[in-house]
């Protein structure tokens, strides 16, 4: 260990804090989208029609919102890490893949639309979900870890 390298305990603490921040922020990210399904159900209906080709009604939007809220809270607290982190990854991957045209043409040059660069924000979020799922066993500041549950 060099003079600038942290002790193993310090490194583990830093990793735990970093993963907790990542987990909480990703859970809050999903929670914002979940709350939209209650606050702006018509917006959700339009998104499902445009990006997924699905016609849903307000009731289904609310049920999806409830499920997404449960998932977001499970991620925020680190409960059922294998399943909740994996489901969060899957939900965001489907969302990201459904907007692949906007990601590939963020300036709207080929789609002949207004620039949609904010869709690119989903790419690092997707990478963060992959990272969190891959290192879920190292997420020591999670409810699962405190309950002595393995992933």
Phi and psi restraints in degrees (value plus and minus 20) as a CYANA .aco file:
   2 UNK   PHI    -102.8   -62.8
   2 UNK   PSI     151.5   191.5
   3 UNK   PHI     -84.5   -44.5
   3 UNK   PSI     -47.8    -7.8
   4 UNK   PHI    -113.8   -73.8
   4 UNK   PSI     -31.1     8.9
   5 UNK   PHI    -103.2   -63.2
   5 UNK   PSI     113.3   153.3
   6 UNK   PHI     -91.6   -51.6
   6 UNK   PSI     138.0   178.0
   7 UNK   PHI     -85.0   -45.0
   7 UNK   PSI     139.6   179.6
   8 UNK   PHI     -77.1   -37.1
   8 UNK   PSI     -56.3   -16.3
   9 UNK   PHI     -86.2   -46.2
   9 UNK   PSI     -62.5   -22.5
  10 UNK   PHI     -85.7   -45.7
  10 UNK   PSI     -62.8   -22.8
  11 UNK   PHI     -82.2   -42.2
  11 UNK   PSI     -62.5   -22.5
  12 UNK   PHI     -84.7   -44.7
  12 UNK   PSI     -60.1   -20.1
  13 UNK   PHI     -84.6   -44.6
  13 UNK   PSI     -62.5   -22.5
  14 UNK   PHI     -83.6   -43.6
  14 UNK   PSI     -62.6   -22.6
  15 UNK   PHI     -83.5   -43.5
  15 UNK   PSI     -64.1   -24.1
  16 UNK   PHI     -81.2   -41.2
  16 UNK   PSI     -63.9   -23.9
  17 UNK   PHI     -84.3   -44.3
  17 UNK   PSI     -62.3   -22.3
  18 UNK   PHI     -83.4   -43.4
  18 UNK   PSI     -64.2   -24.2
  19 UNK   PHI     -87.5   -47.5
  19 UNK   PSI     -55.9   -15.9
  20 UNK   PHI     -84.0   -44.0
  20 UNK   PSI     -64.5   -24.5
  21 UNK   PHI     -82.1   -42.1
  21 UNK   PSI     -62.3   -22.3
  22 UNK   PHI     -83.2   -43.2
  22 UNK   PSI     -67.5   -27.5
  23 UNK   PHI     -80.5   -40.5
  23 UNK   PSI     -67.8   -27.8
  24 UNK   PHI     -84.0   -44.0
  24 UNK   PSI     -63.5   -23.5
  25 UNK   PHI     -87.0   -47.0
  25 UNK   PSI     -58.1   -18.1
  26 UNK   PHI     -87.8   -47.8
  26 UNK   PSI     -59.2   -19.2
  27 UNK   PHI     -83.8   -43.8
  27 UNK   PSI     -61.6   -21.6
  28 UNK   PHI     -86.0   -46.0
  28 UNK   PSI     -56.7   -16.7
  29 UNK   PHI     -77.0   -37.0
  29 UNK   PSI     -68.1   -28.1
  30 UNK   PHI     -86.8   -46.8
  30 UNK   PSI     -55.5   -15.5
  31 UNK   PHI     -84.5   -44.5
  31 UNK   PSI     -58.4   -18.4
  32 UNK   PHI     -79.2   -39.2
  32 UNK   PSI     -64.3   -24.3
  33 UNK   PHI     -89.3   -49.3
  33 UNK   PSI     -53.1   -13.1
  34 UNK   PHI     -86.6   -46.6
  34 UNK   PSI     -64.6   -24.6
  35 UNK   PHI     -83.4   -43.4
  35 UNK   PSI     -52.7   -12.7
  36 UNK   PHI     -76.4   -36.4
  36 UNK   PSI     -53.6   -13.6
  37 UNK   PHI     -86.7   -46.7
  37 UNK   PSI     -40.8    -0.8
  38 UNK   PHI    -113.4   -73.4
  38 UNK   PSI     -62.5   -22.5
  39 UNK   PHI     -96.9   -56.9
  39 UNK   PSI     -61.7   -21.7
  40 UNK   PHI    -149.7  -109.7
  40 UNK   PSI      45.5    85.5
  41 UNK   PHI     -80.5   -40.5
  41 UNK   PSI     -51.3   -11.3
  42 UNK   PHI     -86.1   -46.1
  42 UNK   PSI     -54.9   -14.9
  43 UNK   PHI     -83.1   -43.1
  43 UNK   PSI     -60.8   -20.8
  44 UNK   PHI     -83.8   -43.8
  44 UNK   PSI     -62.6   -22.6
  45 UNK   PHI     -79.3   -39.3
  45 UNK   PSI     -63.5   -23.5
  46 UNK   PHI     -85.8   -45.8
  46 UNK   PSI     -60.4   -20.4
  47 UNK   PHI     -83.0   -43.0
  47 UNK   PSI     -65.3   -25.3
  48 UNK   PHI     -82.4   -42.4
  48 UNK   PSI     -57.4   -17.4
  49 UNK   PHI     -89.8   -49.8
  49 UNK   PSI     -67.1   -27.1
  50 UNK   PHI     -91.3   -51.3
  50 UNK   PSI     -66.8   -26.8
  51 UNK   PHI    -114.4   -74.4
  51 UNK   PSI     -47.1    -7.1
  52 UNK   PHI    -131.2   -91.2
  52 UNK   PSI     -29.2    10.8
  53 UNK   PHI      48.1    88.1
  53 UNK   PSI       6.0    46.0
  54 UNK   PHI    -134.0   -94.0
  54 UNK   PSI     118.6   158.6
  55 UNK   PHI    -119.1   -79.1
  55 UNK   PSI      91.8   131.8
  56 UNK   PHI    -137.8   -97.8
  56 UNK   PSI     141.5   181.5
  57 UNK   PHI    -127.4   -87.4
  57 UNK   PSI     158.9   198.9
  58 UNK   PHI     -81.3   -41.3
  58 UNK   PSI     -61.5   -21.5
  59 UNK   PHI     -79.6   -39.6
  59 UNK   PSI     -65.3   -25.3
  60 UNK   PHI     -85.6   -45.6
  60 UNK   PSI     -57.5   -17.5
  61 UNK   PHI     -78.3   -38.3
  61 UNK   PSI     -62.6   -22.6
  62 UNK   PHI     -86.8   -46.8
  62 UNK   PSI     -61.1   -21.1
  63 UNK   PHI     -85.1   -45.1
  63 UNK   PSI     -59.6   -19.6
  64 UNK   PHI     -83.4   -43.4
  64 UNK   PSI     -60.7   -20.7
  65 UNK   PHI     -81.3   -41.3
  65 UNK   PSI     -61.6   -21.6
  66 UNK   PHI     -82.1   -42.1
  66 UNK   PSI     -68.1   -28.1
  67 UNK   PHI     -81.1   -41.1
  67 UNK   PSI     -61.2   -21.2
  68 UNK   PHI     -89.3   -49.3
  68 UNK   PSI     -53.5   -13.5
  69 UNK   PHI     -84.3   -44.3
  69 UNK   PSI     -64.2   -24.2
  70 UNK   PHI     -80.6   -40.6
  70 UNK   PSI     -65.4   -25.4
  71 UNK   PHI     -81.3   -41.3
  71 UNK   PSI     -65.6   -25.6
  72 UNK   PHI     -81.2   -41.2
  72 UNK   PSI     -63.7   -23.7
  73 UNK   PHI     -85.6   -45.6
  73 UNK   PSI     -60.7   -20.7
  74 UNK   PHI     -79.6   -39.6
  74 UNK   PSI     -60.7   -20.7
  75 UNK   PHI     -88.3   -48.3
  75 UNK   PSI     -65.6   -25.6
  76 UNK   PHI     -75.7   -35.7
  76 UNK   PSI     -63.6   -23.6
  77 UNK   PHI    -109.7   -69.7
  77 UNK   PSI     -29.8    10.2
  78 UNK   PHI      57.3    97.3
  78 UNK   PSI      22.1    62.1
  79 UNK   PHI    -120.8   -80.8
  79 UNK   PSI     117.8   157.8
  80 UNK   PHI      31.0    71.0
  80 UNK   PSI      35.7    75.7
  81 UNK   PHI     -73.9   -33.9
  81 UNK   PSI     -64.2   -24.2
  82 UNK   PHI     -77.1   -37.1
  82 UNK   PSI     -68.6   -28.6
  83 UNK   PHI     -99.0   -59.0
  83 UNK   PSI     -65.7   -25.7
  84 UNK   PHI     -90.5   -50.5
  84 UNK   PSI     -63.8   -23.8
  85 UNK   PHI     -85.6   -45.6
  85 UNK   PSI     -58.9   -18.9
  86 UNK   PHI     -85.3   -45.3
  86 UNK   PSI     -61.4   -21.4
  87 UNK   PHI     -87.3   -47.3
  87 UNK   PSI     -60.0   -20.0
  88 UNK   PHI     -81.3   -41.3
  88 UNK   PSI     -62.2   -22.2
  89 UNK   PHI     -81.3   -41.3
  89 UNK   PSI     -65.8   -25.8
  90 UNK   PHI     -83.5   -43.5
  90 UNK   PSI     -66.2   -26.2
  91 UNK   PHI     -78.6   -38.6
  91 UNK   PSI     -67.1   -27.1
  92 UNK   PHI     -91.6   -51.6
  92 UNK   PSI     -54.0   -14.0
  93 UNK   PHI     -83.9   -43.9
  93 UNK   PSI     -63.9   -23.9
  94 UNK   PHI     -81.6   -41.6
  94 UNK   PSI     -63.8   -23.8
  95 UNK   PHI     -81.5   -41.5
  95 UNK   PSI     -65.2   -25.2
  96 UNK   PHI     -86.2   -46.2
  96 UNK   PSI     -62.7   -22.7
  97 UNK   PHI     -87.2   -47.2
  97 UNK   PSI     -49.0    -9.0
  98 UNK   PHI     -91.2   -51.2
  98 UNK   PSI     -38.4     1.6
  99 UNK   PHI    -130.4   -90.4
  99 UNK   PSI      10.9    50.9
 100 UNK   PHI     -80.3   -40.3
 100 UNK   PSI     -53.2   -13.2
 101 UNK   PHI     -84.2   -44.2
 101 UNK   PSI     -62.8   -22.8
 102 UNK   PHI     -87.5   -47.5
 102 UNK   PSI     -53.8   -13.8
 103 UNK   PHI     -89.6   -49.6
 103 UNK   PSI     -61.4   -21.4
 104 UNK   PHI     -94.8   -54.8
 104 UNK   PSI     -41.2    -1.2
 105 UNK   PHI    -151.4  -111.4
 105 UNK   PSI      45.7    85.7
 106 UNK   PHI     -84.4   -44.4
 106 UNK   PSI     -40.1    -0.1
 107 UNK   PHI    -114.9   -74.9
 107 UNK   PSI     -23.8    16.2
 108 UNK   PHI      52.8    92.8
 108 UNK   PSI      -1.7    38.3
 109 UNK   PHI     -90.9   -50.9
 109 UNK   PSI     -58.1   -18.1
 110 UNK   PHI    -116.3   -76.3
 110 UNK   PSI     -50.6   -10.6
 111 UNK   PHI    -100.3   -60.3
 111 UNK   PSI     -29.8    10.2
 112 UNK   PHI      36.9    76.9
 112 UNK   PSI      28.1    68.1
 113 UNK   PHI    -150.4  -110.4
 113 UNK   PSI     158.8   198.8
 114 UNK   PHI     -86.5   -46.5
 114 UNK   PSI     133.4   173.4
 115 UNK   PHI     -77.5   -37.5
 115 UNK   PSI     121.2   161.2
 116 UNK   PHI    -152.3  -112.3
 116 UNK   PSI      34.2    74.2
 117 UNK   PHI     -87.3   -47.3
 117 UNK   PSI     -41.9    -1.9
 118 UNK   PHI     -85.1   -45.1
 118 UNK   PSI     -40.0     0.0
 119 UNK   PHI     -83.6   -43.6
 119 UNK   PSI     -45.6    -5.6
 120 UNK   PHI     -86.1   -46.1
 120 UNK   PSI     -41.4    -1.4
 121 UNK   PHI     -81.1   -41.1
 121 UNK   PSI     -46.0    -6.0
 122 UNK   PHI     -89.7   -49.7
 122 UNK   PSI     -41.9    -1.9
 123 UNK   PHI     -88.0   -48.0
 123 UNK   PSI     -73.0   -33.0
 124 UNK   PHI     -86.9   -46.9
 124 UNK   PSI     -48.4    -8.4
 125 UNK   PHI     -84.5   -44.5
 125 UNK   PSI     -61.3   -21.3
 126 UNK   PHI     -82.0   -42.0
 126 UNK   PSI     -63.7   -23.7
 127 UNK   PHI     -81.2   -41.2
 127 UNK   PSI     -58.7   -18.7
 128 UNK   PHI     -85.5   -45.5
 128 UNK   PSI     -60.1   -20.1
 129 UNK   PHI     -83.2   -43.2
 129 UNK   PSI     -61.6   -21.6
 130 UNK   PHI     -80.9   -40.9
 130 UNK   PSI     -67.9   -27.9
 131 UNK   PHI     -77.6   -37.6
 131 UNK   PSI     -69.5   -29.5
 132 UNK   PHI     -80.2   -40.2
 132 UNK   PSI     -61.4   -21.4
 133 UNK   PHI     -87.1   -47.1
 133 UNK   PSI     -60.9   -20.9
 134 UNK   PHI     -86.7   -46.7
 134 UNK   PSI     -52.3   -12.3
 135 UNK   PHI    -130.0   -90.0
 135 UNK   PSI       4.7    44.7
 136 UNK   PHI     -77.3   -37.3
 136 UNK   PSI     -50.8   -10.8
 137 UNK   PHI     -86.5   -46.5
 137 UNK   PSI     -43.9    -3.9
 138 UNK   PHI    -109.6   -69.6
 138 UNK   PSI     -21.6    18.4
 139 UNK   PHI    -100.6   -60.6
 139 UNK   PSI      62.3   102.3
 140 UNK   PHI    -102.6   -62.6
 140 UNK   PSI     -34.7     5.3
 141 UNK   PHI    -117.1   -77.1
 141 UNK   PSI      18.3    58.3
 142 UNK   PHI    -130.0   -90.0
 142 UNK   PSI     138.6   178.6
 143 UNK   PHI     -80.0   -40.0
 143 UNK   PSI     -62.5   -22.5
 144 UNK   PHI     -74.9   -34.9
 144 UNK   PSI     -66.5   -26.5
 145 UNK   PHI     -84.4   -44.4
 145 UNK   PSI     -63.7   -23.7
 146 UNK   PHI     -85.9   -45.9
 146 UNK   PSI     -48.9    -8.9
 147 UNK   PHI    -104.8   -64.8
 147 UNK   PSI     -23.5    16.5
 148 UNK   PHI      56.4    96.4
 148 UNK   PSI       1.2    41.2
 149 UNK   PHI    -110.8   -70.8
 149 UNK   PSI     116.0   156.0
 150 UNK   PHI    -106.6   -66.6
 150 UNK   PSI     147.6   187.6
